[in-house]
Amino acid sequence: MSSKFVVKDIRILSSWGYNLSSNTDCTICRHSLNSNSLYYQDKGLDSYVVQGTCGHSFHYECIKPWVEKNKHCPICSAEWNYADRKLPQSKKKHT
């Protein structure tokens, strides 16, 4: 006896989000870290969230120019080091 069935119609809704241990908003652009940054919002690019060894998180495109001029976290002033050394490549959004 077979227990096969056929799905004739299905509607699926999914979502995702970063599970962040500290801040949930990027304090540089002031947008949620679970959405695209202010800088990437209109460019059709997906934001990538990075975390410092201090535990604070930012959109990569927001923190990158900051740490080029300031070597400290904008929230706690600890010396800035990326917690993960794999930094993103900018990608176009999938449509």
PDB file of N, CA, C and O in Angstrom, chain B, residues numbered from 101:
ATOM      1  N   MET B 101       0.830  -1.175   0.000  1.00  0.00           N
ATOM      2  CA  MET B 101       0.000   0.000   0.000  1.00  0.00           C
ATOM      3  C   MET B 101       0.880   1.246   0.000  1.00  0.00           C
ATOM      4  O   MET B 101       1.812   1.352   0.797  1.00  0.00           O
ATOM      5  N   SER B 102       0.591   2.168  -0.875  1.00  0.00           N
ATOM      6  CA  SER B 102       1.376   3.385  -1.016  1.00  0.00           C
ATOM      7  C   SER B 102       0.705   4.538  -0.274  1.00  0.00           C
ATOM      8  O   SER B 102      -0.519   4.668  -0.286  1.00  0.00           O
ATOM      9  N   SER B 103       1.508   5.358   0.360  1.00  0.00           N
ATOM     10  CA  SER B 103       0.950   6.514   1.078  1.00  0.00           C
ATOM     11  C   SER B 103       1.390   7.811   0.401  1.00  0.00           C
ATOM     12  O   SER B 103       1.779   8.761   1.080  1.00  0.00           O
ATOM     13  N   LYS B 104       1.334   7.858  -0.897  1.00  0.00           N
ATOM     14  CA  LYS B 104       1.695   9.060  -1.651  1.00  0.00           C
ATOM     15  C   LYS B 104       0.525  10.030  -1.658  1.00  0.00           C
ATOM     16  O   LYS B 104      -0.638   9.638  -1.563  1.00  0.00           O
ATOM     17  N   PHE B 105       0.864  11.299  -1.773  1.00  0.00           N
ATOM     18  CA  PHE B 105      -0.161  12.316  -1.932  1.00  0.00           C
ATOM     19  C   PHE B 105       0.383  13.389  -2.872  1.00  0.00           C
ATOM     20  O   PHE B 105       1.592  13.470  -3.087  1.00  0.00           O
ATOM     21  N   VAL B 106      -0.487  14.197  -3.420  1.00  0.00           N
ATOM     22  CA  VAL B 106      -0.116  15.251  -4.359  1.00  0.00           C
ATOM     23  C   VAL B 106      -0.540  16.588  -3.766  1.00  0.00           C
ATOM     24  O   VAL B 106      -1.689  16.763  -3.361  1.00  0.00           O
ATOM     25  N   VAL B 107       0.391  17.523  -3.719  1.00  0.00           N
ATOM     26  CA  VAL B 107       0.088  18.876  -3.269  1.00  0.00           C
ATOM     27  C   VAL B 107      -0.347  19.669  -4.491  1.00  0.00           C
ATOM     28  O   VAL B 107       0.422  19.837  -5.438  1.00  0.00           O
ATOM     29  N   LYS B 108      -1.570  20.151  -4.466  1.00  0.00           N
ATOM     30  CA  LYS B 108      -2.101  20.885  -5.619  1.00  0.00           C
ATOM     31  C   LYS B 108      -1.909  22.386  -5.479  1.00  0.00           C
ATOM     32  O   LYS B 108      -1.839  23.100  -6.479  1.00  0.00           O
ATOM     33  N   ASP B 109      -1.825  22.862  -4.266  1.00  0.00           N
ATOM     34  CA  ASP B 109      -1.644  24.293  -4.050  1.00  0.00           C
ATOM     35  C   ASP B 109      -0.974  24.481  -2.694  1.00  0.00           C
ATOM     36  O   ASP B 109      -1.378  23.876  -1.701  1.00  0.00           O
ATOM     37  N   ILE B 110       0.051  25.321  -2.665  1.00  0.00           N
ATOM     38  CA  ILE B 110       0.734  25.589  -1.406  1.00  0.00           C
ATOM     39  C   ILE B 110       1.228  27.029  -1.420  1.00  0.00           C
ATOM     40  O   ILE B 110       1.701  27.528  -2.441  1.00  0.00           O
ATOM     41  N   ARG B 111       1.113  27.666  -0.311  1.00  0.00           N
ATOM     42  CA  ARG B 111       1.623  29.029  -0.151  1.00  0.00           C
ATOM     43  C   ARG B 111       2.530  29.016   1.062  1.00  0.00           C
ATOM     44  O   ARG B 111       2.109  28.673   2.166  1.00  0.00           O
ATOM     45  N   ILE B 112       3.767  29.389   0.846  1.00  0.00           N
ATOM     46  CA  ILE B 112       4.763  29.343   1.908  1.00  0.00           C
ATOM     47  C   ILE B 112       5.293  30.748   2.153  1.00  0.00           C
ATOM     48  O   ILE B 112       5.582  31.488   1.213  1.00  0.00           O
ATOM     49  N   LEU B 113       5.413  31.094   3.392  1.00  0.00           N
ATOM     50  CA  LEU B 113       5.978  32.365   3.795  1.00  0.00           C
ATOM     51  C   LEU B 113       7.155  32.063   4.703  1.00  0.00           C
ATOM     52  O   LEU B 113       7.026  31.308   5.668  1.00  0.00           O
ATOM     53  N   SER B 114       8.280  32.641   4.400  1.00  0.00           N
ATOM     54  CA  SER B 114       9.443  32.418   5.259  1.00  0.00           C
ATOM     55  C   SER B 114      10.074  33.759   5.593  1.00  0.00           C
ATOM     56  O   SER B 114       9.839  34.755   4.908  1.00  0.00           O
ATOM     57  N   SER B 115      10.848  33.778   6.613  1.00  0.00           N
ATOM     58  CA  SER B 115      11.588  34.976   6.994  1.00  0.00           C
ATOM     59  C   SER B 115      12.858  34.548   7.702  1.00  0.00           C
ATOM     60  O   SER B 115      13.004  33.388   8.088  1.00  0.00           O
ATOM     61  N   TRP B 116      13.750  35.463   7.866  1.00  0.00           N
ATOM     62  CA  TRP B 116      14.998  35.195   8.551  1.00  0.00           C
ATOM     63  C   TRP B 116      15.399  36.451   9.304  1.00  0.00           C
ATOM     64  O   TRP B 116      14.836  37.523   9.078  1.00  0.00           O
ATOM     65  N   GLY B 117      16.340  36.327  10.173  1.00  0.00           N
ATOM     66  CA  GLY B 117      16.871  37.451  10.905  1.00  0.00           C
ATOM     67  C   GLY B 117      18.150  37.060  11.604  1.00  0.00           C
ATOM     68  O   GLY B 117      18.384  35.885  11.888  1.00  0.00           O
ATOM     69  N   TYR B 118      18.966  38.040  11.876  1.00  0.00           N
ATOM     70  CA  TYR B 118      20.196  37.792  12.622  1.00  0.00           C
ATOM     71  C   TYR B 118      19.855  37.650  14.100  1.00  0.00           C
ATOM     72  O   TYR B 118      19.050  38.419  14.626  1.00  0.00           O
ATOM     73  N   ASN B 119      20.450  36.690  14.763  1.00  0.00           N
ATOM     74  CA  ASN B 119      20.302  36.508  16.199  1.00  0.00           C
ATOM     75  C   ASN B 119      21.499  37.196  16.852  1.00  0.00           C
ATOM     76  O   ASN B 119      22.553  36.587  17.032  1.00  0.00           O
ATOM     77  N   LEU B 120      21.327  38.464  17.202  1.00  0.00           N
ATOM     78  CA  LEU B 120      22.442  39.279  17.676  1.00  0.00           C
ATOM     79  C   LEU B 120      22.507  39.317  19.192  1.00  0.00           C
ATOM     80  O   LEU B 120      21.482  39.400  19.870  1.00  0.00           O
ATOM     81  N   SER B 121      23.706  39.257  19.707  1.00  0.00           N
ATOM     82  CA  SER B 121      23.883  39.211  21.161  1.00  0.00           C
ATOM     83  C   SER B 121      23.883  40.598  21.800  1.00  0.00           C
ATOM     84  O   SER B 121      23.682  40.711  23.009  1.00  0.00           O
ATOM     85  N   SER B 122      24.101  41.645  21.025  1.00  0.00           N
ATOM     86  CA  SER B 122      24.203  42.979  21.607  1.00  0.00           C
ATOM     87  C   SER B 122      23.186  43.917  20.956  1.00  0.00           C
ATOM     88  O   SER B 122      21.990  43.805  21.223  1.00  0.00           O
ATOM     89  N   ASN B 123      23.633  44.815  20.129  1.00  0.00           N
ATOM     90  CA  ASN B 123      22.740  45.798  19.502  1.00  0.00           C
ATOM     91  C   ASN B 123      21.967  45.198  18.334  1.00  0.00           C
ATOM     92  O   ASN B 123      22.465  44.307  17.646  1.00  0.00           O
ATOM     93  N   THR B 124      20.759  45.684  18.113  1.00  0.00           N
ATOM     94  CA  THR B 124      19.933  45.199  16.997  1.00  0.00           C
ATOM     95  C   THR B 124      19.803  46.234  15.883  1.00  0.00           C
ATOM     96  O   THR B 124      19.266  45.932  14.817  1.00  0.00           O
ATOM     97  N   ASP B 125      20.284  47.437  16.118  1.00  0.00           N
ATOM     98  CA  ASP B 125      20.295  48.488  15.111  1.00  0.00           C
ATOM     99  C   ASP B 125      21.737  48.889  14.826  1.00  0.00           C
ATOM    100  O   ASP B 125      22.594  48.842  15.708  1.00  0.00           O
ATOM    101  N   CYS B 126      21.994  49.285  13.580  1.00  0.00           N
ATOM    102  CA  CYS B 126      23.299  49.813  13.208  1.00  0.00           C
ATOM    103  C   CYS B 126      23.334  51.253  13.712  1.00  0.00           C
ATOM    104  O   CYS B 126      22.540  52.082  13.269  1.00  0.00           O
ATOM    105  N   THR B 127      24.237  51.552  14.622  1.00  0.00           N
ATOM    106  CA  THR B 127      24.264  52.897  15.197  1.00  0.00           C
ATOM    107  C   THR B 127      24.875  53.928  14.253  1.00  0.00           C
ATOM    108  O   THR B 127      24.885  55.120  14.560  1.00  0.00           O
ATOM    109  N   ILE B 128      25.381  53.481  13.115  1.00  0.00           N
ATOM    110  CA  ILE B 128      25.929  54.420  12.139  1.00  0.00           C
ATOM    111  C   ILE B 128      24.828  54.927  11.215  1.00  0.00           C
ATOM    112  O   ILE B 128      24.671  56.138  11.057  1.00  0.00           O
ATOM    113  N   CYS B 129      24.054  54.014  10.595  1.00  0.00           N
ATOM    114  CA  CYS B 129      22.977  54.453   9.692  1.00  0.00           C
ATOM    115  C   CYS B 129      21.614  54.465  10.386  1.00  0.00           C
ATOM    116  O   CYS B 129      20.642  54.982   9.835  1.00  0.00           O
ATOM    117  N   ARG B 130      21.540  53.898  11.592  1.00  0.00           N
ATOM    118  CA  ARG B 130      20.324  53.860  12.413  1.00  0.00           C
ATOM    119  C   ARG B 130      19.197  53.012  11.837  1.00  0.00           C
ATOM    120  O   ARG B 130      18.029  53.234  12.156  1.00  0.00           O
ATOM    121  N   HIS B 131      19.536  52.042  10.992  1.00  0.00           N
ATOM    122  CA  HIS B 131      18.558  51.078  10.482  1.00  0.00           C
ATOM    123  C   HIS B 131      18.735  49.760  11.206  1.00  0.00           C
ATOM    124  O   HIS B 131      19.810  49.471  11.733  1.00  0.00           O
ATOM    125  N   SER B 132      17.696  48.974  11.231  1.00  0.00           N
ATOM    126  CA  SER B 132      17.763  47.655  11.841  1.00  0.00           C
ATOM    127  C   SER B 132      18.820  46.818  11.136  1.00  0.00           C
ATOM    128  O   SER B 132      18.975  46.904   9.918  1.00  0.00           O
ATOM    129  N   LEU B 133      19.537  46.018  11.890  1.00  0.00           N
ATOM    130  CA  LEU B 133      20.525  45.119  11.298  1.00  0.00           C
ATOM    131  C   LEU B 133      19.863  43.976  10.544  1.00  0.00           C
ATOM    132  O   LEU B 133      20.536  43.255   9.807  1.00  0.00           O
ATOM    133  N   ASN B 134      18.563  43.798  10.716  1.00  0.00           N
ATOM    134  CA  ASN B 134      17.825  42.781   9.972  1.00  0.00           C
ATOM    135  C   ASN B 134      17.214  43.336   8.690  1.00  0.00           C
ATOM    136  O   ASN B 134      16.381  42.681   8.063  1.00  0.00           O
ATOM    137  N   SER B 135      17.624  44.541   8.298  1.00  0.00           N
ATOM    138  CA  SER B 135      17.220  45.114   7.012  1.00  0.00           C
ATOM    139  C   SER B 135      18.458  45.726   6.365  1.00  0.00           C
ATOM    140  O   SER B 135      19.520  45.794   6.985  1.00  0.00           O
ATOM    141  N   ASN B 136      18.322  46.162   5.141  1.00  0.00           N
ATOM    142  CA  ASN B 136      19.461  46.759   4.452  1.00  0.00           C
ATOM    143  C   ASN B 136      19.800  48.118   5.043  1.00  0.00           C
ATOM    144  O   ASN B 136      18.943  48.804   5.599  1.00  0.00           O
ATOM    145  N   SER B 137      21.055  48.488   4.912  1.00  0.00           N
ATOM    146  CA  SER B 137      21.514  49.763   5.440  1.00  0.00           C
ATOM    147  C   SER B 137      20.945  50.929   4.651  1.00  0.00           C
ATOM    148  O   SER B 137      20.434  50.749   3.545  1.00  0.00           O
ATOM    149  N   LEU B 138      21.030  52.086   5.202  1.00  0.00           N
ATOM    150  CA  LEU B 138      20.609  53.311   4.530  1.00  0.00           C
ATOM    151  C   LEU B 138      21.362  53.481   3.216  1.00  0.00           C
ATOM    152  O   LEU B 138      20.790  53.956   2.235  1.00  0.00           O
ATOM    153  N   TYR B 139      22.634  53.102   3.185  1.00  0.00           N
ATOM    154  CA  TYR B 139      23.469  53.266   2.003  1.00  0.00           C
ATOM    155  C   TYR B 139      23.132  52.276   0.891  1.00  0.00           C
ATOM    156  O   TYR B 139      23.261  52.606  -0.288  1.00  0.00           O
ATOM    157  N   TYR B 140      22.701  51.061   1.253  1.00  0.00           N
ATOM    158  CA  TYR B 140      22.424  50.034   0.255  1.00  0.00           C
ATOM    159  C   TYR B 140      20.948  49.933  -0.113  1.00  0.00           C
ATOM    160  O   TYR B 140      20.594  49.253  -1.077  1.00  0.00           O
ATOM    161  N   GLN B 141      20.101  50.591   0.631  1.00  0.00           N
ATOM    162  CA  GLN B 141      18.659  50.500   0.456  1.00  0.00           C
ATOM    163  C   GLN B 141      18.212  50.790  -0.977  1.00  0.00           C
ATOM    164  O   GLN B 141      17.389  50.054  -1.522  1.00  0.00           O
ATOM    165  N   ASP B 142      18.733  51.833  -1.588  1.00  0.00           N
ATOM    166  CA  ASP B 142      18.308  52.239  -2.922  1.00  0.00           C
ATOM    167  C   ASP B 142      19.234  51.759  -4.034  1.00  0.00           C
ATOM    168  O   ASP B 142      18.994  52.050  -5.206  1.00  0.00           O
ATOM    169  N   LYS B 143      20.282  51.031  -3.683  1.00  0.00           N
ATOM    170  CA  LYS B 143      21.256  50.593  -4.686  1.00  0.00           C
ATOM    171  C   LYS B 143      21.025  49.170  -5.179  1.00  0.00           C
ATOM    172  O   LYS B 143      21.746  48.700  -6.059  1.00  0.00           O
ATOM    173  N   GLY B 144      20.041  48.484  -4.632  1.00  0.00           N
ATOM    174  CA  GLY B 144      19.789  47.114  -5.045  1.00  0.00           C
ATOM    175  C   GLY B 144      20.823  46.138  -4.523  1.00  0.00           C
ATOM    176  O   GLY B 144      21.016  45.072  -5.108  1.00  0.00           O
ATOM    177  N   LEU B 145      21.492  46.481  -3.431  1.00  0.00           N
ATOM    178  CA  LEU B 145      22.510  45.619  -2.840  1.00  0.00           C
ATOM    179  C   LEU B 145      22.031  45.092  -1.496  1.00  0.00           C
ATOM    180  O   LEU B 145      21.298  45.777  -0.783  1.00  0.00           O
ATOM    181  N   ASP B 146      22.438  43.894  -1.152  1.00  0.00           N
ATOM    182  CA  ASP B 146      22.107  43.315   0.142  1.00  0.00           C
ATOM    183  C   ASP B 146      23.180  43.678   1.165  1.00  0.00           C
ATOM    184  O   ASP B 146      24.375  43.587   0.884  1.00  0.00           O
ATOM    185  N   SER B 147      22.749  44.082   2.335  1.00  0.00           N
ATOM    186  CA  SER B 147      23.681  44.388   3.412  1.00  0.00           C
ATOM    187  C   SER B 147      24.180  43.109   4.062  1.00  0.00           C
ATOM    188  O   SER B 147      23.496  42.086   4.054  1.00  0.00           O
ATOM    189  N   TYR B 148      25.366  43.175   4.618  1.00  0.00           N
ATOM    190  CA  TYR B 148      25.988  42.072   5.328  1.00  0.00           C
ATOM    191  C   TYR B 148      26.334  42.591   6.709  1.00  0.00           C
ATOM    192  O   TYR B 148      26.912  43.671   6.832  1.00  0.00           O
ATOM    193  N   VAL B 149      25.998  41.855   7.738  1.00  0.00           N
ATOM    194  CA  VAL B 149      26.249  42.294   9.107  1.00  0.00           C
ATOM    195  C   VAL B 149      27.562  41.686   9.600  1.00  0.00           C
ATOM    196  O   VAL B 149      27.807  40.489   9.450  1.00  0.00           O
ATOM    197  N   VAL B 150      28.394  42.537  10.187  1.00  0.00           N
ATOM    198  CA  VAL B 150      29.650  42.079  10.778  1.00  0.00           C
ATOM    199  C   VAL B 150      29.642  42.418  12.256  1.00  0.00           C
ATOM    200  O   VAL B 150      28.973  43.350  12.702  1.00  0.00           O
ATOM    201  N   GLN B 151      30.401  41.637  12.997  1.00  0.00           N
ATOM    202  CA  GLN B 151      30.489  41.846  14.443  1.00  0.00           C
ATOM    203  C   GLN B 151      31.945  42.060  14.819  1.00  0.00           C
ATOM    204  O   GLN B 151      32.851  41.445  14.257  1.00  0.00           O
ATOM    205  N   GLY B 152      32.145  42.944  15.779  1.00  0.00           N
ATOM    206  CA  GLY B 152      33.486  43.170  16.299  1.00  0.00           C
ATOM    207  C   GLY B 152      33.759  42.224  17.455  1.00  0.00           C
ATOM    208  O   GLY B 152      32.837  41.613  17.997  1.00  0.00           O
ATOM    209  N   THR B 153      35.026  42.103  17.832  1.00  0.00           N
ATOM    210  CA  THR B 153      35.379  41.250  18.964  1.00  0.00           C
ATOM    211  C   THR B 153      34.775  41.773  20.269  1.00  0.00           C
ATOM    212  O   THR B 153      34.702  41.042  21.256  1.00  0.00           O
ATOM    213  N   CYS B 154      34.344  43.036  20.273  1.00  0.00           N
ATOM    214  CA  CYS B 154      33.687  43.623  21.445  1.00  0.00           C
ATOM    215  C   CYS B 154      32.230  43.164  21.558  1.00  0.00           C
ATOM    216  O   CYS B 154      31.597  43.360  22.595  1.00  0.00           O
ATOM    217  N   GLY B 155      31.692  42.547  20.478  1.00  0.00           N
ATOM    218  CA  GLY B 155      30.318  42.053  20.501  1.00  0.00           C
ATOM    219  C   GLY B 155      29.311  42.940  19.799  1.00  0.00           C
ATOM    220  O   GLY B 155      28.162  42.535  19.621  1.00  0.00           O
ATOM    221  N   HIS B 156      29.706  44.140  19.395  1.00  0.00           N
ATOM    222  CA  HIS B 156      28.788  45.043  18.708  1.00  0.00           C
ATOM    223  C   HIS B 156      28.773  44.753  17.206  1.00  0.00           C
ATOM    224  O   HIS B 156      29.793  44.390  16.621  1.00  0.00           O
ATOM    225  N   SER B 157      27.596  44.919  16.593  1.00  0.00           N
ATOM    226  CA  SER B 157      27.392  44.586  15.184  1.00  0.00           C
ATOM    227  C   SER B 157      26.992  45.816  14.379  1.00  0.00           C
ATOM    228  O   SER B 157      26.374  46.750  14.891  1.00  0.00           O
ATOM    229  N   PHE B 158      27.366  45.785  13.101  1.00  0.00           N
ATOM    230  CA  PHE B 158      27.084  46.886  12.185  1.00  0.00           C
ATOM    231  C   PHE B 158      26.901  46.325  10.789  1.00  0.00           C
ATOM    232  O   PHE B 158      27.328  45.207  10.501  1.00  0.00           O
ATOM    233  N   HIS B 159      26.265  47.102   9.920  1.00  0.00           N
ATOM    234  CA  HIS B 159      26.294  46.771   8.497  1.00  0.00           C
ATOM    235  C   HIS B 159      27.749  46.960   8.055  1.00  0.00           C
ATOM    236  O   HIS B 159      28.395  47.935   8.440  1.00  0.00           O
ATOM    237  N   TYR B 160      28.253  46.041   7.260  1.00  0.00           N
ATOM    238  CA  TYR B 160      29.651  46.125   6.818  1.00  0.00           C
ATOM    239  C   TYR B 160      29.932  47.432   6.090  1.00  0.00           C
ATOM    240  O   TYR B 160      30.966  48.060   6.317  1.00  0.00           O
ATOM    241  N   GLU B 161      29.010  47.850   5.208  1.00  0.00           N
ATOM    242  CA  GLU B 161      29.223  49.065   4.443  1.00  0.00           C
ATOM    243  C   GLU B 161      29.178  50.320   5.312  1.00  0.00           C
ATOM    244  O   GLU B 161      29.636  51.378   4.879  1.00  0.00           O
ATOM    245  N   CYS B 162      28.647  50.230   6.506  1.00  0.00           N
ATOM    246  CA  CYS B 162      28.633  51.361   7.439  1.00  0.00           C
ATOM    247  C   CYS B 162      29.907  51.404   8.277  1.00  0.00           C
ATOM    248  O   CYS B 162      30.491  52.472   8.458  1.00  0.00           O
ATOM    249  N   ILE B 163      30.340  50.258   8.786  1.00  0.00           N
ATOM    250  CA  ILE B 163      31.498  50.226   9.683  1.00  0.00           C
ATOM    251  C   ILE B 163      32.815  50.350   8.926  1.00  0.00           C
ATOM    252  O   ILE B 163      33.798  50.854   9.470  1.00  0.00           O
ATOM    253  N   LYS B 164      32.842  49.896   7.677  1.00  0.00           N
ATOM    254  CA  LYS B 164      34.101  49.915   6.916  1.00  0.00           C
ATOM    255  C   LYS B 164      34.719  51.311   6.832  1.00  0.00           C
ATOM    256  O   LYS B 164      35.889  51.461   7.186  1.00  0.00           O
ATOM    257  N   PRO B 165      33.978  52.363   6.369  1.00  0.00           N
ATOM    258  CA  PRO B 165      34.593  53.695   6.324  1.00  0.00           C
ATOM    259  C   PRO B 165      34.931  54.237   7.720  1.00  0.00           C
ATOM    260  O   PRO B 165      35.880  55.004   7.881  1.00  0.00           O
ATOM    261  N   TRP B 166      34.153  53.835   8.715  1.00  0.00           N
ATOM    262  CA  TRP B 166      34.411  54.273  10.089  1.00  0.00           C
ATOM    263  C   TRP B 166      35.768  53.775  10.565  1.00  0.00           C
ATOM    264  O   TRP B 166      36.575  54.557  11.069  1.00  0.00           O
ATOM    265  N   VAL B 167      36.026  52.479  10.411  1.00  0.00           N
ATOM    266  CA  VAL B 167      37.281  51.919  10.939  1.00  0.00           C
ATOM    267  C   VAL B 167      38.491  52.298  10.096  1.00  0.00           C
ATOM    268  O   VAL B 167      39.628  52.149  10.543  1.00  0.00           O
ATOM    269  N   GLU B 168      38.259  52.788   8.879  1.00  0.00           N
ATOM    270  CA  GLU B 168      39.392  53.306   8.100  1.00  0.00           C
ATOM    271  C   GLU B 168      39.939  54.588   8.721  1.00  0.00           C
ATOM    272  O   GLU B 168      41.118  54.903   8.562  1.00  0.00           O
ATOM    273  N   LYS B 169      39.080  55.330   9.430  1.00  0.00           N
ATOM    274  CA  LYS B 169      39.493  56.583  10.071  1.00  0.00           C
ATOM    275  C   LYS B 169      39.641  56.454  11.584  1.00  0.00           C
ATOM    276  O   LYS B 169      40.497  57.102  12.185  1.00  0.00           O
ATOM    277  N   ASN B 170      38.807  55.621  12.193  1.00  0.00           N
ATOM    278  CA  ASN B 170      38.804  55.433  13.648  1.00  0.00           C
ATOM    279  C   ASN B 170      39.047  53.957  13.922  1.00  0.00           C
ATOM    280  O   ASN B 170      38.385  53.109  13.325  1.00  0.00           O
ATOM    281  N   LYS B 171      39.944  53.643  14.775  1.00  0.00           N
ATOM    282  CA  LYS B 171      40.285  52.239  15.035  1.00  0.00           C
ATOM    283  C   LYS B 171      39.534  51.687  16.244  1.00  0.00           C
ATOM    284  O   LYS B 171      39.948  50.690  16.836  1.00  0.00           O
ATOM    285  N   HIS B 172      38.423  52.340  16.609  1.00  0.00           N
ATOM    286  CA  HIS B 172      37.674  51.932  17.794  1.00  0.00           C
ATOM    287  C   HIS B 172      36.196  51.758  17.474  1.00  0.00           C
ATOM    288  O   HIS B 172      35.676  52.395  16.558  1.00  0.00           O
ATOM    289  N   CYS B 173      35.530  50.906  18.218  1.00  0.00           N
ATOM    290  CA  CYS B 173      34.091  50.673  18.073  1.00  0.00           C
ATOM    291  C   CYS B 173      33.344  51.975  18.361  1.00  0.00           C
ATOM    292  O   CYS B 173      33.637  52.633  19.359  1.00  0.00           O
ATOM    293  N   PRO B 174      32.385  52.363  17.513  1.00  0.00           N
ATOM    294  CA  PRO B 174      31.639  53.594  17.756  1.00  0.00           C
ATOM    295  C   PRO B 174      30.696  53.523  18.953  1.00  0.00           C
ATOM    296  O   PRO B 174      30.185  54.553  19.392  1.00  0.00           O
ATOM    297  N   ILE B 175      30.457  52.328  19.487  1.00  0.00           N
ATOM    298  CA  ILE B 175      29.563  52.199  20.645  1.00  0.00           C
ATOM    299  C   ILE B 175      30.342  52.193  21.960  1.00  0.00           C
ATOM    300  O   ILE B 175      30.026  52.956  22.873  1.00  0.00           O
ATOM    301  N   CYS B 176      31.358  51.334  22.057  1.00  0.00           N
ATOM    302  CA  CYS B 176      32.036  51.159  23.353  1.00  0.00           C
ATOM    303  C   CYS B 176      33.480  51.656  23.373  1.00  0.00           C
ATOM    304  O   CYS B 176      34.124  51.630  24.422  1.00  0.00           O
ATOM    305  N   SER B 177      33.991  52.102  22.243  1.00  0.00           N
ATOM    306  CA  SER B 177      35.358  52.623  22.111  1.00  0.00           C
ATOM    307  C   SER B 177      36.456  51.578  22.285  1.00  0.00           C
ATOM    308  O   SER B 177      37.630  51.931  22.398  1.00  0.00           O
ATOM    309  N   ALA B 178      36.089  50.296  22.308  1.00  0.00           N
ATOM    310  CA  ALA B 178      37.114  49.250  22.351  1.00  0.00           C
ATOM    311  C   ALA B 178      37.834  49.233  21.004  1.00  0.00           C
ATOM    312  O   ALA B 178      37.267  49.640  19.991  1.00  0.00           O
ATOM    313  N   GLU B 179      39.072  48.768  20.992  1.00  0.00           N
ATOM    314  CA  GLU B 179      39.800  48.658  19.727  1.00  0.00           C
ATOM    315  C   GLU B 179      39.000  47.769  18.781  1.00  0.00           C
ATOM    316  O   GLU B 179      38.571  46.680  19.163  1.00  0.00           O
ATOM    317  N   TRP B 180      38.798  48.235  17.534  1.00  0.00           N
ATOM    318  CA  TRP B 180      37.969  47.483  16.593  1.00  0.00           C
ATOM    319  C   TRP B 180      38.752  46.379  15.909  1.00  0.00           C
ATOM    320  O   TRP B 180      39.797  46.622  15.304  1.00  0.00           O
ATOM    321  N   ASN B 181      38.239  45.170  16.010  1.00  0.00           N
ATOM    322  CA  ASN B 181      38.725  44.014  15.268  1.00  0.00           C
ATOM    323  C   ASN B 181      37.497  43.234  14.849  1.00  0.00           C
ATOM    324  O   ASN B 181      36.574  43.052  15.643  1.00  0.00           O
ATOM    325  N   TYR B 182      37.476  42.768  13.598  1.00  0.00           N
ATOM    326  CA  TYR B 182      36.364  41.961  13.128  1.00  0.00           C
ATOM    327  C   TYR B 182      36.402  40.608  13.817  1.00  0.00           C
ATOM    328  O   TYR B 182      37.458  39.982  13.902  1.00  0.00           O
ATOM    329  N   ALA B 183      35.256  40.153  14.311  1.00  0.00           N
ATOM    330  CA  ALA B 183      35.169  38.843  14.957  1.00  0.00           C
ATOM    331  C   ALA B 183      35.327  37.729  13.927  1.00  0.00           C
ATOM    332  O   ALA B 183      35.865  36.667  14.243  1.00  0.00           O
ATOM    333  N   ASP B 184      34.864  37.959  12.697  1.00  0.00           N
ATOM    334  CA  ASP B 184      34.968  36.982  11.609  1.00  0.00           C
ATOM    335  C   ASP B 184      35.793  37.616  10.504  1.00  0.00           C
ATOM    336  O   ASP B 184      35.461  38.700  10.025  1.00  0.00           O
ATOM    337  N   ARG B 185      36.838  36.968  10.106  1.00  0.00           N
ATOM    338  CA  ARG B 185      37.731  37.533   9.085  1.00  0.00           C
ATOM    339  C   ARG B 185      37.214  37.394   7.655  1.00  0.00           C
ATOM    340  O   ARG B 185      37.782  37.992   6.740  1.00  0.00           O
ATOM    341  N   LYS B 186      36.141  36.613   7.440  1.00  0.00           N
ATOM    342  CA  LYS B 186      35.581  36.488   6.095  1.00  0.00           C
ATOM    343  C   LYS B 186      34.689  37.692   5.837  1.00  0.00           C
ATOM    344  O   LYS B 186      33.558  37.738   6.321  1.00  0.00           O
ATOM    345  N   LEU B 187      35.175  38.651   5.093  1.00  0.00           N
ATOM    346  CA  LEU B 187      34.410  39.852   4.809  1.00  0.00           C
ATOM    347  C   LEU B 187      33.645  39.678   3.505  1.00  0.00           C
ATOM    348  O   LEU B 187      34.085  38.947   2.617  1.00  0.00           O
ATOM    349  N   PRO B 188      32.501  40.348   3.386  1.00  0.00           N
ATOM    350  CA  PRO B 188      31.599  40.113   2.257  1.00  0.00           C
ATOM    351  C   PRO B 188      32.073  40.716   0.945  1.00  0.00           C
ATOM    352  O   PRO B 188      32.896  41.630   0.913  1.00  0.00           O
ATOM    353  N   GLN B 189      31.528  40.173  -0.131  1.00  0.00           N
ATOM    354  CA  GLN B 189      31.635  40.761  -1.468  1.00  0.00           C
ATOM    355  C   GLN B 189      30.251  41.338  -1.750  1.00  0.00           C
ATOM    356  O   GLN B 189      29.252  40.667  -1.491  1.00  0.00           O
ATOM    357  N   SER B 190      30.163  42.546  -2.267  1.00  0.00           N
ATOM    358  CA  SER B 190      28.861  43.144  -2.592  1.00  0.00           C
ATOM    359  C   SER B 190      28.174  42.331  -3.674  1.00  0.00           C
ATOM    360  O   SER B 190      28.794  41.941  -4.664  1.00  0.00           O
ATOM    361  N   LYS B 191      26.877  42.076  -3.472  1.00  0.00           N
ATOM    362  CA  LYS B 191      26.101  41.291  -4.424  1.00  0.00           C
ATOM    363  C   LYS B 191      24.817  42.018  -4.749  1.00  0.00           C
ATOM    364  O   LYS B 191      24.248  42.705  -3.900  1.00  0.00           O
ATOM    365  N   LYS B 192      24.365  41.866  -5.972  1.00  0.00           N
ATOM    366  CA  LYS B 192      23.059  42.381  -6.348  1.00  0.00           C
ATOM    367  C   LYS B 192      21.980  41.514  -5.713  1.00  0.00           C
ATOM    368  O   LYS B 192      22.178  40.317  -5.508  1.00  0.00           O
ATOM    369  N   LYS B 193      20.846  42.117  -5.407  1.00  0.00           N
ATOM    370  CA  LYS B 193      19.707  41.377  -4.867  1.00  0.00           C
ATOM    371  C   LYS B 193      19.181  40.434  -5.923  1.00  0.00           C
ATOM    372  O   LYS B 193      19.236  40.721  -7.119  1.00  0.00           O
ATOM    373  N   HIS B 194      18.670  39.305  -5.468  1.00  0.00           N
ATOM    374  CA  HIS B 194      18.006  38.371  -6.371  1.00  0.00           C
ATOM    375  C   HIS B 194      16.589  38.853  -6.607  1.00  0.00           C
ATOM    376  O   HIS B 194      15.874  39.182  -5.660  1.00  0.00           O
ATOM    377  N   THR B 195      16.184  38.897  -7.855  1.00  0.00           N
ATOM    378  CA  THR B 195      14.811  39.339  -8.146  1.00  0.00           C
ATOM    379  C   THR B 195      14.020  38.225  -8.764  1.00  0.00           C
ATOM    380  O   THR B 195      12.843  38.404  -9.079  1.00  0.00           O
TER     381      THR B 195
END
